[in-house]
Amino acid sequence: MACPRVLFRLLLLCLVPAVGRVVAAADVPPAHRPGCKPRCGGVDIPYPFGIGDQCAIHSGFNISCTLVNGTERPFSGEFEVTKISLPDAKARMKMGISWQCYDYQARKMEDIWGGNFSYTPFRFSYTDNKILVMGCNTLAYMKSEPYVIGCYTTCFGDDDIQKNGSCSPGAGCCKADVPKDLGYFEAYFNKNYTTSGCSYIVVMEEKRFSYNTIYRSSSKFWDTYKGYVPVVMDWIITWETCDVAMKNHSSYACVSNNSDCVDSTNGKGYRCKCSYGYEGNPYVKDGCTDIDECDNSTDPCATINGGVCQNTKGNFTCLCQPGKQEVNGFCMATPLSPPPPPPVLWVMPVVGVSVGLLVFVIAITCGYLIQERRKLQQIKQRYFQQHGGMMLFEEIKSQQGIAFKIFSEAELQEATDRFNEKQVLGHGGHGTVYKGLLKGNVEVAVKRCRSIDEKHKKEFGKEMLILSQINHKNIVKLLGCCLEVEVPMLVYEFIPNGTLFQLIHDNHGRQVSLATRLQIAHQSAEALAYLHSWASPPILHGDVKSSNILINCDYSVKVSDFGASILAPTDESQFVTLVQGTCGYLDPEYMQTCQLTDKSDVYSFGVILLELLTRRKPFNLEAPEHEKSLALRFISVTKANKLEEILDDQIMNDENMEVVEEVADLAKQCLEMSGENRPSMREVSERLDRLRKVMQHPWAQPNPEEMESLLGESSMASSEVIINTGNLSIEKKAARSLESGR
């Protein structure tokens, strides 16, 4: 009986006229504090912003009114403000253009800009802005922890006038999305590349940009925008959530009646807005006032013939004039009622007609709901087939022993509480990972990917079949996937004890011995070597970093997110050849060739070795320029024979130094600029295994056969031979021990 009741309510709603809410056209003057300057250079400065002492809600909203060429202009820090909007919490500013021009006499000229809003209320709007690169054959990118984002432009001809107005392939222009919570970036061009003409990279409001092919070969883009392009910034009051902010009555910013608190979707923090049906400034007392929808050139009751609009607090109603009544959404003249027939003659027909009408409406509505459910099921089936679901399903049935399940969307929604934000375990370059609880109290990690390109849609089922057969003690097990959604979801086993990043960077000085660090490094290398050398076909990890290495309570390792590059666009026909990665780990050779190889994983693993040795982060924006990159800092100190300057104090002692130096030497080989000069992950794993064995039994006197097996040579007396087999001082020590034993 529940269905008829719901349908009856739907019927009643259908009989009520659907009248859209119309917002008054006139703008409400922005409120400001008494005695404070309300405008600067024609730009309104509403509170919480302010010009002068005690005029802004806090220092992050201070606006300076500066004379520029005899005209007043508002600035927030070094950036000129052109408009401040309260309803959507956006500020429009001017951002410098980063350019590089090739001059045959000066060889190269450039001016590089960046934007630093790290400790301000502002973040670059990911919905309004794009990262734009212009020029012929230009590789340009922006770096901001933890992102490196950019693209590569190409030019297919000189006469591309038909491509004006569109940033399209071959026209000398490409664009990339702005990530969420971006408050800082530095712009870069490929330093080794020279070309005629000029190249540009900017963060810019997308709808204010119209491309012209002349931009790629001249200074016209700079001249058009006079060196500064418009950019949209989202702003917040503080970095607190609404739940936290509302508990602190003294600092809570939404002080107007009829105002609401809104959590930011662009990073942490909150802002205020007027409630539905109200407009004005929610940051001042009585700043939100009722919108008179009836005082408008567009009559909101025009759809009701003869209707009269009556304003109410926060809304309006439509009434019929006297002598008329509402019938099916229209005001109709009230008909003269005929004399009622005898009760027995008219009551039964009316009841019969009403019941018949109700049954008819219920039948129509149920038919509509059934049709919509069928459409939804058809959409899910289409996605399932697009992602290779039938092939995967048949393979799972035919191959015994594959513990891999194809989940439904409903199962994963129930497991994650409909993908509740409280269930989020972490955000990565390709998606968000949620903690889930399946039936039977089985804890899992559900990865909800952001996008998938057309090529991998067709190959996804085959790739899942390959990944499902990965079975290694140091690799997180892929349990299943969901294919009936637009972008497939992956289900992994849940590892509860945190990541290597948290262990070495967030544990407030907790002791981690060198032996434990060697164990973590060796097991991680074994997992990657398995993916590279023993998986069939070989699998590239694509995002090796300390936050993708999970740690169990006994410090055993589980490498996660393997095969993540499968879901990342890698087709050369796409603009964004530099996909989002993690700063500090990216292979410099990949940055130039845009081709991911097994040696790219080796480079990233070399950075992890440095983290274990130094307990420093791979990239630190707050450090001096020459110390921001851990890899570059490490190379610098090793060249100067000052390795001890960056080593972690916990592992610096006389007993450990030989092992530490060998691990540092291995890291140096992994960080070679050319991938050909780097060892394979299999070689790295074997070398770390030897170091662990020597460290576990430093007193052991190996017999000649063991030494020959260890070093691969029958004659170990010559230190020159031992140096050539790996340059290991520990192996030299073992050889000297062998020689004395003979």
N, C-alpha and C positions, 0 to 999 in steps of 0.2 A: 504493500500500500504506500510505500515511501515515494515511488515514482509518480503516481497521480498527484500527490500533494505538491511535489516539486514542480510538476508541470502546470498545476493550477496557479502557482505563484508566478511562473514564467508568463502564463496567459494574462494575468493581471498587469504585469510589467509591460507587456506588449500593447495593452490598451491605453497605457499612459503615454502621452506625446513625448518624444525624445527631443529635448530642447538643449542645445549646446550652450555652455557657459561662455559669455562674451566678456572679455576684459576691457575695461575702459581704455580708450585710445590715448588719453592725455597722460603724459609722464608725471609722476609725483616728484616735486622738488626734493633733492637730497637734503637730509638733515645734517647739521654740524653743531659742534659745541659753541655756546655763546662766546663771542670775542675772538673766535678763530676765523681765519680767512676761508670763505666758502668756495672760491674758485681761483684757478691759476691758468692764465693763458687760454681762457675759454673752456677749460676742463673743470667739471664739477668735482669737488673733493668731499664726498660724503663720509660721515663717521661710519665705521671705526678708523678711517684714514683721517689725517689731519696735518695742517701746516702750522708749525710752531710748537713751543713747549706746552705740554699737557693737553694738546689738541687731538692726539691719536690715542687709541685704546692701549697700545704699547709701542715700543720703539720700532718694531717690524713694520708698522703702518705709517711711519713718519714720511711725509712728502716735503721735499724742498722746492721752493718756487725760485727758479734761477733765471737771471737775464742771459739770453743767448741772442747775440746780434741785435740787442735792443728790445727783444720780445721776451716776456715772461713765459717760462715753460716748466711744467711739473716733472720732478725726477724722483724715482725711488732708487736710492744709491746712485749708480752710474747710468741707469736706464731711464729714458724719457717715457713718461706715462701719457697716453693719448685718450684713454677712457677708462672709467671705473664703473662696473655694473654690480649692483647689490643683489638683484633677484637670483642670478646664477653664479655669483661670487667669482667674477672674472675681471681681469685687468688687461687692457691692451697696451703694449709697450713697443718700443723700437729696439731691434737687436742688430748688432753690427754684422756686416757681410764678410765672411772669410774668403779671401781670393788668392790665386796664384797665377801670375802671368809670366810668359816666357819672353825674354828680351835677348836678342842674339849678342848684344854687347855685355849686358849685365848678367847673362845666362838665365837668371831666375829672380823674380821679385815676388814677394808675398806679404800678406798681412793676415794673421791668424787671430780670430776672436774665440772667446769662450763665454759661457754664462755660468755664474756661481750664485745660486740662491739657496745654498745648503742650509744656512741658519736663518732663513727668512720664512714668512708665511707662504711664499710663492712656489708653485711647481708648473712646469710646462704642460699645457693642456694636451693630452694625448688624443682628444676628439677633434680639436680645432686645427692643430699644427701638423706639419709633415717635415721630415728631413729631406732637403732637396739638394741635388748635385747637378751642376751644369758644366759643360765643356766636352771636348772630343777626347775619348779614350782616357777618361779621368777616374782615378781611384781615390776616393775621399771618404773619410769616416769620422765619427765622433766617439770619444772615449769617456765613459762615466761609469764608475763602479756600480754594479757588476756588468756593464754592457759595453760592447764595441759594435756600433751600428753604422752602416754606410752602404754604398753601392758603387757600381762601376758603369760609366757611361760609354756608349759607342756612337759613331757617326757613320751612316751608310751612304752619304752623298752630300753634295753641296747645295742642291736645290730642293730643300725640304719645306717649302713654304706651306704645303698642304698640312704639315705637322704642327704649324703654329697653333698655340692655344692648348696643346696637349703634350704632357710630359710622357713621351712614348718611346718604344725601342728604336734605336738607330738615329734618333733626332738629337742626340747629345744631351739628354736629360734623364735622370732617374730619381726615384723617391723611395723613402723608407718610413715606416711607422715610428712615431715617438712612443717609447715605453712608458708605463705608468710610474709615478713617483720619481720623475726625472727632475732634479733640482740643480744639477751640475753637469757641464760637459766641456770638453776641450776638442777643438777641430784640428784635423790633420789631413795633409795630402801625402801621396806616395812620394817620399823624398828622392827616390832614385829615378823618377819618371819625368821626362821633359817633353813638352809639346808646344807647338805654336799656338798663339791665341791665349785666352784666359780661361780659368776654371774657377768655379764657385761652390761653396757649401754653406747652407744656411738652415736654421730652424725658423719656419715661417708659417703664418696663418694660411691654410690651404686655399680657402675661397678667395683670398686677395691675390693669388698668384695666377698669372696667365703667361704661358711659355711662348717665347719667340726664338726661332733658330738663330737669330743674329746674336743672342746672348752667348753662344758657345765660342765665338771667334772674336769678340770685341769687349770693350768695357761698357757696352750698352746697358747691361743689367745693373751695374754699379750706378751709372748715370740716371737710369730710370727711377731708382729708389734712393738716390743721393747717399748711398753708403749704408742705409739702415732699412731693414724690412720689418713689417708688422708681425708681432708674435702675440699669442693669447696665453695668459698665465692664470691658472686656477689658484685661489687663495683660501686660507683657513684662518681661524682665530688663534687656536693653539693646536698642539699635536695630541690633545686628549680626545677620547671618544665622547659621544654625547652622554653615555651612562656615567662616566667619570666627571665630566664638566658640570652636569646638573647638580651633583652633590655638593659642589663648592659654590655656595650662593654668593659669596663676596666677589668672585671673579667671573661668574657665568655671564656670557655676553648677550644672550637672547632676553633682553629686559622688557621688551614691549609686550603688552597684552596681545593675544591673537598672533603669537609668533611660535615657530617650531624650530627644534634643533635638527640638523642634518649631518650625518657622518659623511666625510669626504670619500669619493670613489677613486681619487687620485692620490694614494698614499694615506697616511694617518692624519687625524685631525677632524675638527668639526666646524660648521658655519651655521648661520641662522637664516631663516626666511619667514616671510609673513604667511600666515595660514591661508588655506583655500578661501577665496572670496575677499581677501584683504590685500592691500598693497602699501608700500612705504618702506620705512627703515626699521628693521627689527632690533637694531642695536641701540635705539634711544627709547625712552619712556613714551608710551602712547604713540610710537612711530608707525605702527601698522593700523591703517584706517580702512573702513569698509568700502568696497568697490560698489558704486551705484550702477549696476548693470542696466538699469532702465534709462539712465541719462546717457544715451549713446545713439549715434546716428543709425546704427543697425539695431532694429527692434528685435530683441531675443524672443518675443512672443509672436513674431510675424507668421510663423507656421500655423498658428491657431487663428482661424478666420474670425476677426472681431475680438481677439484676445487683448487684454490690458495687462501690461507689465507692472508688478508691484515689488519694490525692493524690500529685502529683508536683510538682517545682519548676516553677512557672509554668503548671501545667496539671493534669489529672487523667485517669485511665483507668477504664474500666468492665470488671470481670472477672466471669466466671461462677463460681458456687460449685462446689466439688468434686462430681463426678458429673453435671455439666451442661456443655453445649457451646453455643456461639453458632451459631444457624441463622437467617439472614435477619433479624438484629437482635434476636433473642430467645434467652434461655438456655433450652435444652430438655434434658430428661433424655436421657442417652446411651443409645440403644437397644442391645439385645443383637444382636450381629452374627451373622447366619446363616452356616452353613458355606459357604465359597466354592465356587461351581461350578467345574467344570473350566475351565481358562484359555480354551480355544477357545470355550466357551459364553457367558462373561460379558464378556470384554474388548471384543469387537467391538460389542455393543449399547451399552455404556457410552460408548465413543468416538463412536458414531453419535449418541446422545442429546446428548452434550456439543457436538458440532459443530452439530447442529440448533439447540440452544439459543443458541449463539453467533451463528449466522446470523440467528436470529429477533430477538435483541437488537440486532444491527447494523442490521437492516432497520427496526426501530422507531425507533432513534436517528436514523438518516439521514432517516427520514420527519419526525421532529420538527424536525431542523435545517433541512430544506427548508421546512417550514411556517413556522418563525420567520423565515427569510430572506424568504419571501413577505410576511409581516406587515410587516417592516421596509420592504420595497419599496413596499408599499401606503401606509404612513405617509408615505414620501418623496413619493410621487405625490400624496397628499392635500395636503401642504404646497405642492408645486409648483403645483397647481391653485388653492389658496387665494390664493397670491400673484400670480395672473395669469400664470403661466408659459406656458400654451398661447398666450394672446394675444400675449405678447412674442415667443415663438418664431416664430409665424406672421408677425408684422410684420417681424422680422429677415430671414426668408426672402424676403418680398415686396419689401422695400426694399433695393436694391443700394447698396453703399458704406458700410453701417453697420458699423464695426469694433467690435462688441460681442459678447461671448461669455457664454453661460450655463454656469457652472462647476458641476461636481459637488462634493459635500462631500468625497469622497475626494481629489480633486485639490488642494483647498485645505488639507486636513490634511497631505498629503505636502509641499506647498510650504512650510508653516509649521512642519514637524517636530511635527505634531499640536498646534499652537498652544502651542508651548513658551514659557515665561515669558521665556527668553533672547531670543526674537524680538520682544518687545514694543517698539514704537516710541513709544507714548504712550497715555495714558488720557484720554478726553474725557467730556463730559456724557452722551453717548448710547451709548458703547461703547469698545472697546479696538482699537487698530490694531497689526497684526503685520507684520513684514517677511517676504515670501515669495519663493521662487525657483521659478518654473514650469519646465516642461520646455523645453529650448532656452536655459537660463540667463537667462531673462527675470525681472528683479527687479520685484516689485510690492509694493504696500501693501494688506493685507487688513483691512477694517474689520468687526469682529464686533460687531453691535449688541446692546444689552441687551434691548430690548423693542420691540414694535410694537402699536398699538391695532387693533381690529377694522376700523375705517374704512379705515385705510391698508393692511391686508392685502388688501382687495379692489382698491384702487387702485395697489398697488405696481408691478405690471407696466407700467401706463400711465406711471407716474412714471419708471420706469427707462428707458422708451423715450424720454421727453422728455430726461432727463439724458444719455442716450447720444449725443444729437445736439449736445450742447454742445461747440463746437470753438473755443477761443480760446487764443492763445499764452500768456496769463497765467493760465490756469485749469488745474488738474490734471485730466488726462483720466480719465474713468471708463471702465475697460476691460471690466467685466462684473459679474456678480452670481451668487450661489448661492441658489436658491429652494427646494431640497428639505430645508430645515431649518426649525425652528419660527420663528426670527427670521432673516430674510434677511441675507446677508453681501455686502459690496460690495468690488470689486477696482479699485484705482486704480493709475496709473503711479507709480513710486517716484522720489522726488526726494531725493538723498543728502546734500545740503549744509546741512541744518539749517533752522531757522526764524528769522523776524525777531526773535522774543523772545530767542532765544539770541544773535543778532548784537548786539543793543543792550543786553542785560542781563547776559550771561554771558561776555563776551569780555575781561574784565579790562583795560579801558581802551584797547582797540584803536581806532585812528582810523577814523571813518566820516565822510566829508565831507558838507557840506550838499547838494552836487550828487547824491551817491549816495542820500541820504535822500529828496530830491525825486523821484528816479527810482523808488525803491521805492514812495513814496506815489502817484505818478502811475499806475504800472502796476497797483497794487492797486485804485485807483479805477476804472481802465478795465475791469478784470475785473468788479467789482461793477456798474458801469454797464451792461455787456453783459448780465449776468444780469437786471437790472431792466428794461432798455429794449429789448433786441434779442432776448432769448430768447423763444420762443413755446411755451407761455404764459410770462409773467414768473416768475422764480424768486427767492425770498427766501433769503438765505444763512442767517440765523437765529443764527449764532454767529461773528460777525466779531471776531477778536482776533489779536494779533501771533503767537501760536503756531500759527495756521491760515494764516499767510503763509509759504510756503517760499521759500528763497533759493538761487539757483544760484551757480556760481562767479564769474560775471560780474555778480552782484548783480541779475540779472533775477528777476522775481517769478512765483510760481505760487500762486494762491489755492486752498486745499484745503478739504475738508469742505463744499463748497457743497451746498445742498439738505438739510443735516443736519436741519432742522426737519421735513422730510417724515416722518422716523422718530420724531418726538417727539409724545406725545399732546397734541392741541390741542382735543379735543372739549369743549364747555362743560359736558357732563353729568358730566365727571370731576371729582374733588375737586382734584387737584393742578394748579391753574391756573398756578402759578409753577413751571415745570419747572426742573431744574437748569441753571444758566447760569454765566457766569464773572464773578466779582465785579469791579467797576470798569468793565465794558463794557456792562452792562445798561441799556437805555433806560428812564428813570424813567416815561415815559408808558406803556410796556408793563407796568411793575410795577403801574400803577393800572387799566389797561383789560384786561390779559391778551390783547391783540390784537397780533399781530406784523405790522408793515407795512414797506414799503421804507424809511421814515424811521427805523425801528429800526436798520437796517444803517447808515444815515448817522450816527446818534449814535455807534455803536460805532466807526465809522471816524474820527470826530472824536477819540476817545480814542487811537487809533493815531497820529494826527498829533501829539498831545501826547507820546506815548512817543518819537517821532522827534525832537521839539524838546528834550525835557528829559532823556531817557534815564532816566526814572523809571518804576517799575511802576505800573499803574493803581490798585492797592489795596495798601496796606502796613499790616498789622496792628500792626507794631512802632512806627509813627510816632505822634506826638502826635495827639489827637483831630481837630484841625482840618486835619491834613495826611494823614490816612489815604487819602482819596479824591483822586486826581490831578485829576479833573475839577473838583471843588469848590475845590481849592487854586488851580487855574488861573483859574477865574472870579473868585476873591477877589483875586489879584494883578493881574489885568487891570483890575478896577474901581479899584484903588489906583495904576494906572500903574507897577507894579513887576514887569513881566514878566521882567526880567533876573534876578530872584531865583531863578527855577526853570529857566532855560534851561541847556542843556548848555554847558560852557565851550568845548568843541571848535568850536562854530559861532558863538560870540560874537566878532565882529570888525566893524570899521566897514564893510567891503565887503559883508558878509552881512546886516546888520541889517535893511535894507529888505525883503529877501526873507523873513527870519525873521518880521518883523512881519506880512507879508501871509499867511504860512502860519498864524500864530497867529490872525489875524482870521478866516480860513477855518475853523479849528478851533472858534472861538467860535460861528460860525454853525451848525456841525454839532451843537453841544452845546445848542442852544436847547431849553428845556423842552417847548415845544409843537412837535409834528412838522410842523405846517403852516408854521412859520417857518424850517424847515431847508431848505437847498438839496437838489436831487435829486443822486444820484450822478453823473449825466451832467454837471450843472453843476459839481460838484466836480472831476471829471476834466478838463473843459475849462479850468477856472481854473488847476489845477496844470500843465497843458500850457503855458499862456501864461507862467506863472512860470518853467518850465524853459527856454523859448525866450529869455526876457529875460535869464536868468542865463547862458545859453550864449553870447549875443551882446550884452553890455551896451553895447558901443561902436557898434552898428549904428544908423544913422539911417533908420528906415523911411520910405518914401514915403507921400504922403497916402492913396493907395488902400489900402495895407497897414494904415495906422492906422485908416481907416474900417472895414475888415474886422475888425480886432482889437477895436475898441471899439464898433462898431455905430452910430456917429454920424458925420455928415459934418463937423460943426463941432466941433473939439477945443480951441479956444483957451480956452474957459471952464473953469476948474478946477471950477466948480460942476457942470457937466454931467458931467465925468469922475468926480467923487465919486458922482454918482447912478448911474453905470453899474457901480459895483462898489467904490468907495472904495479903490482901489489907488494907493498912493503911487508905485509904479513906473510905472503908466499915466500919472499926472500928469507924471512925469519925461519919459516918451516924448512927451506932448503938448507940453511946453515945448520939447523938441528939435525937434518938427515946426514949431512956431511960429517959432522962430529960423531954421529952414531956409527958410521962406517969406519 
